[in-house]
Amino acid sequence: MRKRGGARSCYNKNGAPKRSFATKKLAERAIPKTSVRLAPYPCELHGWHLGHRRG
Protein backbone atom coordinates (compact mmCIF):
# COMPACT_ATOMS: atom_id res chain seq x y z
CA MET A 1 0.00 0.00 0.00
CA ARG A 2 1.27 3.46 -0.93
CA LYS A 3 1.05 6.00 1.89
CA ARG A 4 3.58 8.52 0.58
CA GLY A 5 5.58 8.75 -2.61
CA GLY A 6 6.69 5.68 -4.49
CA ALA A 7 5.37 4.22 -7.70
CA ARG A 8 1.68 4.07 -8.50
CA SER A 9 0.13 0.61 -8.71
CA CYS A 10 -1.80 -1.03 -11.56
CA TYR A 11 -4.01 -2.78 -9.00
CA ASN A 12 -6.77 -1.72 -6.61
CA LYS A 13 -6.57 -2.35 -2.86
CA ASN A 14 -8.50 -5.61 -3.31
CA GLY A 15 -5.95 -6.87 -5.86
CA ALA A 16 -8.15 -6.38 -8.93
CA PRO A 17 -6.41 -4.74 -11.91
CA LYS A 18 -7.30 -1.09 -12.45
CA ARG A 19 -9.01 -0.15 -15.68
CA SER A 20 -6.54 1.09 -18.26
CA PHE A 21 -6.97 3.62 -21.05
CA ALA A 22 -5.03 4.06 -24.27
CA THR A 23 -4.86 7.86 -24.03
CA LYS A 24 -5.07 10.53 -21.34
CA LYS A 25 -8.15 12.00 -23.05
CA LEU A 26 -10.03 8.68 -22.84
CA ALA A 27 -9.16 8.43 -19.15
CA GLU A 28 -10.38 11.99 -18.52
CA ARG A 29 -13.69 11.25 -20.24
CA ALA A 30 -14.24 8.24 -17.94
CA ILE A 31 -14.12 10.39 -14.78
CA PRO A 32 -17.63 10.77 -13.31
CA LYS A 33 -18.88 14.33 -12.75
CA THR A 34 -19.36 13.62 -9.03
CA SER A 35 -15.78 12.43 -8.41
CA VAL A 36 -13.42 14.39 -6.18
CA ARG A 37 -9.70 14.67 -7.01
CA LEU A 38 -9.75 11.81 -9.53
CA ALA A 39 -7.16 12.24 -12.26
CA PRO A 40 -5.39 10.14 -14.89
CA TYR A 41 -1.78 9.08 -14.37
CA PRO A 42 0.60 7.42 -16.85
CA CYS A 43 1.57 3.77 -16.66
CA GLU A 44 4.46 2.30 -18.65
CA LEU A 45 2.70 -1.04 -19.09
CA HIS A 46 -0.93 -0.08 -19.74
CA GLY A 47 -1.06 3.54 -20.91
CA TRP A 48 -3.18 5.44 -18.34
CA HIS A 49 -5.03 4.63 -15.11
CA LEU A 50 -7.31 6.73 -12.88
CA GLY A 51 -6.32 7.52 -9.32
CA HIS A 52 -6.90 10.05 -6.58
CA ARG A 53 -4.46 12.91 -6.39
CA ARG A 54 -3.42 14.57 -3.17
CA GLY A 55 -4.54 18.00 -2.03
FENWOMO-V406425 format. One record per residue. N is the residue number from 0. OMEGA is omega in whole degrees, 0 to 359 (none if undefined). NEAR is the number of other C-alpha atoms within 12 Angstrom. D_LAST is the distance of its C-alpha to the last C-alpha in Angstrom with 1 decimal. Layout:
n;omega;near;d_last
N;OMEGA;NEAR;D_LAST
N;OMEGA;NEAR;D_LAST
This chain:
n;omega;near;d_last
0;186;14;18.7
1;178;13;15.7
2;181;9;13.8
3;176;9;12.8
4;179;10;13.7
5;183;8;16.8
6;176;14;17.9
7;182;25;16.6
8;175;29;19.2
9;184;27;21.5
10;176;20;21.9
11;180;18;20.4
12;181;13;20.5
13;177;10;24.0
14;179;10;25.2
15;179;10;25.6
16;177;14;24.9
17;177;23;21.9
18;180;23;23.1
19;181;27;23.5
20;182;25;24.0
21;182;22;26.3
22;178;19;24.2
23;181;21;20.7
24;177;18;22.2
25;178;19;23.5
26;179;26;20.2
27;180;23;18.5
28;181;16;21.5
29;180;23;21.0
30;178;22;17.7
31;181;13;18.7
32;184;11;18.3
33;183;8;17.0
34;179;14;14.1
35;177;14;10.4
36;177;16;7.9
37;183;21;11.0
38;177;24;12.0
39;173;28;15.1
40;184;29;15.5
41;177;23;18.9
42;181;24;21.3
43;184;15;24.6
44;190;13;26.6
45;182;21;25.6
46;182;21;24.0
47;173;27;20.6
48;174;33;18.7
49;178;37;15.9
50;180;28;12.9
51;177;18;9.5
52;182;15;6.7
53;173;11;3.8
54;none;6;0.0
